[in-house]
Amino acid sequence: MKGNHFFLFALRNIFRHRARSAATLAAISIGVASLILAGGFVKDIFIQLGEAIIHSQTGHLQITRQGYQEGKIRAPEKFLIEMSADLKVEVVKNVPDVEIITSRLSFVGTLNNGKRDLGVVGEGIEADLEKEIGTYLQFVAGRPLNKTDLDGMVIGQGVAKNLDLKVGDRVTLLATLAQGAVNTMDFEVVGIFQSFSKDFDARAIRITLPSSQTLMDTSAVHMLVVVLQKTETTAKAAIKIQQMLSGRLFDTAAWSNISDFYEKTVELYDRQFGVLRLIILVMVLLSVANTINMSLFERTREFGTMKAIGDRTNDIFKLIIAESLCLGLLGAFFGMLLGTVAGLAISAIGIPMPPPPNANLGYLAQIRLDAFSVISAGAIGFIACVLGSISPASRASRLDIGEALRHGV
């Protein structure tokens, strides 16, 4: 047998041994579909977690003075940005992907409800712009800040529980200025919010930017928060902004580098689902190898007859590999089709998920499909089929003619 004859015989054998071929195809297809679904599920976790962080805390990019991320706790007054309005205009002019750009002033203080104190991390925000950014902040009571709320404050759900606060309560905020002086201001709680992060909600408060500047006795801000039209353009926009600000002692940080929670969560899920993918791959490999072994055992006399009429050891090996190539291609195709259809169906319904570790909010998971992940899963199934057939094919091709012909007699 030469040339395409191997594949003609291989296809004939596949359809001749329908039950065994169906078992092999099922093992490959289910494995490929499982890889597609697992990969799409993990991708959805990363996307939804990323969007939650972007639209509740960080934005896509943050522009700060060089060294702010490392020194903001020890000496935040050293990293203030003056003339932030001019910088905003410059960024919008040079980066067409920018949708929103807003200023924030950060501070650390103590919140007092008249009975006890709580250390908090606060931000002064441009309230109207932050409403458009913070789409993942859910207000469990009250409302978001308005720019006219000069004595208004919104607090995290954890802060409200720790100080037993509700909407309408009055609180006193105490902050230490750069010179060592202490400043206090009274505020009314107008809203209680819940984000994805318990840690953030347990210590976060927000007031309007003018109020925070009065509290901290400054007209400057600590950062500009940039929100883009698409998250996929974050890296490109960061490079543009950094080039624009080159030599001016500014840093541009992407959201994925700012959030330690995101990095650790991605690392955790990557390892967990990496093990899952490996298990699926091994299961496909073993299932295919077992099915092929059974098939070849039942065909021992067939291989003995082939050798008796003149086929060489190499011919039998090539024939079995050709059968595996055909099965692998068919199994990969059906698996990609099954995984894609199942993924679309699951995404249409959604998977209700509990909150991730250290998070507050559950979410509706989907299966995120893309051409690369689907083709990669199909390639893995195909390769697993071929690898699983090499050892059985090698053993079958070395069978003794006499023993093979007497098999089952």
N, C-alpha and C positions, 0 to 999 in steps of 0.2 A: 504494500500500500504506500503510495507516494502522493505528495502534493496535497490537494484538497480532499483526497480520499479519506484521510483520517477524520475530517470534520463531517463528511457524509456518513461514514460509519458511526461516528459519535452521535450525530443527530438521530440516526436510525435506532441506535441502542437506547437513547433517552426515551424515545416514544415507544420502544418495544417493552421496556421495563417501567411502565407508567407508575406503579405504586412506589417503587424505590426512588424514582426521579421526583415524584411529587413530595416525598418526605424530605429529600435534599433541598428542593426548591423552597419548601415551607421553612426549613431551618434557616436558610440564607435570607429569605424575604423577611421573616420575623425579626432576625437579627439586625438587618439593615434598617427596617422601620423603627426598631427600638432605638438605634443609634440616632436616627433623625429626630425622633420625639424627645429623647433625652437631651440632645444638643440644642434643640429649639427651646426646650423648657429652661435650660440653664441660661441661654442667651436672653430670654425674656426676663429672668430674675435680674440679670445685670442691667438691662435697659431700664426696667421699672425702678430699680433701686437708684440708678444714676439720675433718672428724671426726678425722683423724689428729693434727692439731695440738691439738685440744681434749683428746683422750684420751691424749696422751703428754706434753704440756707445759703448756698454758695454762689448761685448763678453759674454761668458757663466759665467765666474768667474773672479774676480779681487783679486789679492794678494797684500796687502798693509801693511804698518806698522800699529800697533794697534793705533786706534784713528784718523787715516787719514780722514775717512769720516766725522768726527765731526770737526776736526781742520784744514782741508785743506785750508779754506778761511783765517783764522787768521794767521797761521804760517806754511805754507806748507814745509818750509825748515827743520822742525823738524821731518818730516816723510819720509825722503829719504831712498831708498834701495841701499846699496852699494853691489858690487859683484853680480849684478843681473844675469850675465851669468851663474855663478855657481848654483844659485837658479833655473834657467830654466832647467838646466841639471838634477837636482835632482827631479823636478816635473815630467818631461817627463819620467824619469826612474821609478818612483813609481806609476804613474797614466797612465795606458795603453790607456785610452779613449781620451787622449789629442791629438788633431790634429794640433793645432797651439798655440804657446805661444810667446808673443811679449811684448816689454817694451814700456812704455809711461812716458813722463815727462810733468806734467801739469803746467800751469802758467797763471797768470792774467796780462793783459797789456792794452796798448792803441795803437790803430792803427790810423795812420795819412796818409791822401791822399794828403797832401800839402795844403789843404783848411780847413779841420775840422777833429776832433778827434772822435773816437768811442771806448768805453770800450769793450774789447773782452776777451773771455776765450779760451786759446790756449792749444794745445797739441803738443809735439814733438813725432813723431812716427817713427817706423821702416817701411819705405814706402813700400818696396816690400812685407812684411808680411801683412800689413794693406790692400793691394789690395785684398788679399784672404779673409780677414775678412769682409771688407766693401762692401759686395755684394748688400746691400740695399741702398747704396749711389749712387744717380744718378747725373752725371756731366752734368749740363745744358750748360756749356761752358768749353772749355779747356779739361784738362786731369787730372788724378790722379798724385800724387807726385811720383817721382822716387828717389832712394837712392842717386843719383848723384845731385839732385836739392838742393844744399846747400844754395842757395839764392832764392829758390822757395817756394811758399805758395799757399795753397788752402783755399778758404773761403766759408762760407755758403752763400746761395742766399740772405738772409736777410742782411748780412754784405755788400754784393755787392750793394744792393739797397740803403742802408743807406749812403754809402760813394760814390755812383755813380762810382763803379769800374767795369772794364772789364778785360778780359784776356790780359796780356802784360803790364798792368799798374804797376808802381812802388809805393811801400808804405813803410812807416817807422814804425817799431814796437818798442815800448818803454815798458820796464819792470823794476820793482823795485826789487833789490836783497835783500837777507836777511840782509845784513849789512846796508841797507838804501841807498846804491848807486843806481844810475839809469844807465841802459844799453840800447843802441839802436842798431838796425840792419836794413838794408834796404833789401827788398825782392821784387821779381817780382811775380805777380799773375799768376799762371799757370793753375788754374782750379777753377770753381765755382760749388759747389755741392748743392744738394737738398736732404734732408732726409725726414722722415715721420713727423718730429717735427718742427713747425715754431719757437718755442722758441730756439731750438738748432741752427737752421740755422741763426737766428738773431744775434748770438754772437760768433759762433764757427769759429776758424781758426786752420789750421794744418801746421806745418813745419816739416822738417826732425829731427830725434832725435839728430844727431850731432849739428845741428844749434841751437836747443833749449838748449842743454847743454852748448854751447858757450854763448848763450844769458844769461843764468842763472848762468854761471860760476860754473858748477858742472859736475862731471862725473857720478853721480848717477841718479836714476829714481824714480818716485813716485809709479808706479804699474807695475805688470805683468798681462797682459790680456790673459786669457786662453780660447781657443775655442775648444769645444769637438766634437767628431764625431756625437753624438746624443744629442739633448736638453734634452731628457728624463733621461739621466744619470747625470744631473747637481748636484742633491742633493747627490748622491753617491760619485761623484768626489770631491765635496766640503768637505765631511766628511774625505775622504782619505787624501786630502791635509792638512786639519786642523790637523789631527792626525800626519802627517809627520812633520808639523811645530810646534807641541806642545812645549811650553816652550821657544819659540824663538821670541816672541813679534810680531807675524804676524797675520793678520786677512785675512780670506777668505770669500768674499761676493758673493752671487749668483746674477745673473742679475735681478731677480724679486724683490730682496730686495734693489737694487741700484736705480732703476728707480721709482721715485715718480709718474711720468706720468702714468706708467703702472699700478701701484697699484690703483690709483684713477680711471682710465678708467675701470679696472676690477670691482671695486666696483660699478661704475655707471651702467655698463651693467648687472652686476649680479642682481642688484635691479630692473632694468627695465624689464629684461626678467624673473625674478622671478615673477613679477606681471603678465606678459603675460602667464606664465605657470599656475598660479593660475586661471586666467580668463578662460583658455582652460579647466582646470579641472572642474571648476564650470559649464561651458557650457555643458560639457559631462554629468555631474551629473544631471543637470536640464533636458537635452534632454532625457536621459534615463528614468528619473522619470516620465516625461510627457508622453513619449511613453507607458511606462508600465501602467500608470494610465488609459490612453485611452483604452489599451488592456483589462485591468481588468474590466473597466466599461462595455465594450461590452460583457464580459463573465460573468456578474453577475448571470444570470439564470443558467449558467453552474455550478457555484460554489454552488448555491442553490440546484441544483439537486444532486451534490456530497454529500452535507450535508444530503439531504433527504434519500439517500440510505445508509447512515451510516458512511461516512467519517467524521473524527473529525476536529476540528479547526486547530489542529497542523498539520494534513495531508495536508490541503489546503495551509497553510503557507509554509511547506516544499516543496510542489510542485512548488509554485511560485518562491521560492528561487532557486530551482533546475533549473527551466527554465532560471533564471537570470544567474546562474553559467555557463550554456551551452552557452547562448548568450554572456556573458562576455568573455569566452574562445575563441569563434569563432570571436567575434569582435576584441579582442586583437590580435589574429593571423592575421586576414586580415589587421588590422591597422599597425602591424609591417611589414607585407609584402608590403603594400602600401607605408609606410614611407621610407622603405629601397630602393624600386625601384625609388620612386620620388627623394630621396636624391642622388642616383647614377646618375640619369638623369640630375638633376640640376647641380651637380658637373662636369659632362662632358661638360656642356655648360658654366657654371660660371655665377655669378651675378655681373655685374659692380656696384661697390660701390663708393660713393663720399668719400672724405677724412673725417676721424673721427674728432671730436672736437679738435681744436688746432693742426691739422695736415696738411701736404702739399699734400700728395699723396693719390689718390684713389687706389683701388685694386680690384681684381677679387675674389669674395667670393665663397666658396664652402660649402657643407654640410658634416661635419665630422661625420662619423658613427663609432660606436663601440658597441660591444655586450652588455655592461652594460647599456648604454643609451637606446638602443632599447628594451631590456628586461624590464628596469625600466618603460618606457613609456607604454609598454603592461600591466605591473602589475598595473599601475595607472588606465588605462582604465578598466581593469577587476574589480578592487576594486570599482571604481566609479559606475560600473553597479550593483554590488551587493549592495552597500550602497543605490543607488537610488531605489532599489526594496524593501527594508525592510519596509518602511512606507506603501506603497501601499499593500504589501502582508499582513501586519498586519491588515489593514482595511478590506481587502477582506475576510480574515479568520474569522473575527468577524461578518460577515453579518448575519442578521436574516433570517431564512429559508423562512418564508412566504413572506417577502418583496423581497427577492432575486428571488423567483419563480414568483412573480407578476411583476418583473421589465420588462418594455417595453410593458406591456399588456394594 
